[in-house]
């Protein structure tokens, strides 16, 4: 399992939290995804054999949020 914190500066409300967490939890291999409105981060734990970080970032960006790399 891999754990990482991603910076997502566009997070501003509960809708953002639900949208991002929902998209990430639909990905196979993601075990936890927790959005923090302040400080605008996403803590994620996943199985690298099942899903790659690029797919996780793509899922966030498909919801309309930019991930700072």
Backbone torsions as a table, in degrees:
resi	resn	phi	psi	omega
1	UNK	NA	144.0	178.5
2	UNK	-120.6	139.6	176.8
3	UNK	-123.4	137.8	-179.0
4	UNK	-150.5	151.0	172.8
5	UNK	-109.5	124.4	179.4
6	UNK	-106.0	141.8	176.7
7	UNK	-92.1	124.4	-179.9
8	UNK	-129.9	88.9	-171.2
9	UNK	-64.3	-15.5	-178.6
10	UNK	-83.9	-5.5	179.6
11	UNK	-66.5	127.7	-178.5
12	UNK	-142.7	-7.7	-174.0
13	UNK	-158.1	178.9	179.1
14	UNK	-64.7	-33.2	177.6
15	UNK	-62.7	-42.2	177.3
16	UNK	-58.1	-46.6	-179.5
17	UNK	-58.2	-49.7	-178.1
18	UNK	-65.3	-39.6	-178.7
19	UNK	-64.2	-48.7	-178.0
20	UNK	-69.4	-47.8	180.0
21	UNK	-60.8	-40.1	179.3
22	UNK	-61.8	-45.3	-179.5
23	UNK	-64.7	-41.8	-178.2
24	UNK	-70.3	-37.8	-179.5
25	UNK	-70.1	-16.7	175.6
26	UNK	-80.1	-17.0	179.7
27	UNK	-75.6	130.8	174.7
28	UNK	-65.9	134.1	178.5
29	UNK	101.7	-16.7	177.2
30	UNK	-82.2	123.4	-179.7
31	UNK	-97.2	-36.4	175.3
32	UNK	-143.6	144.6	175.3
33	UNK	-144.9	116.8	-178.8
34	UNK	-129.5	120.7	179.5
35	UNK	-93.3	134.8	176.4
36	UNK	-114.0	113.9	-177.0
37	UNK	-61.2	-42.5	174.8
38	UNK	-127.9	104.9	40.0
39	UNK	-107.3	29.8	177.1
40	UNK	63.0	54.2	179.8
41	UNK	-131.7	163.6	175.0
42	UNK	-128.0	121.0	173.3
43	UNK	-93.9	127.3	-176.6
44	UNK	-137.0	139.3	174.7
45	UNK	-123.9	132.1	-177.4
46	UNK	-151.2	165.2	177.7
47	UNK	-95.4	113.8	-177.3
48	UNK	-65.2	-19.2	176.8
49	UNK	-75.1	-19.9	-176.7
50	UNK	-103.5	-32.1	-177.2
51	UNK	-150.7	141.5	-179.3
52	UNK	-98.5	157.7	-179.4
53	UNK	-57.1	-38.0	179.2
54	UNK	-59.1	-38.2	178.8
55	UNK	-68.2	-35.1	177.9
56	UNK	-66.2	-47.2	179.2
57	UNK	-62.9	-41.9	177.6
58	UNK	-59.0	-40.9	-179.6
59	UNK	-63.2	-38.5	177.5
60	UNK	-67.9	-46.6	-177.6
61	UNK	-66.5	-31.4	176.5
62	UNK	-65.8	-20.8	176.1
63	UNK	-84.7	-3.9	177.1
64	UNK	100.3	14.0	-177.7
65	UNK	-115.9	138.2	-180.0
66	UNK	-91.4	135.0	176.4
67	UNK	-98.9	127.1	177.2
68	UNK	-81.7	121.6	-176.6
69	UNK	-94.9	NA	NA
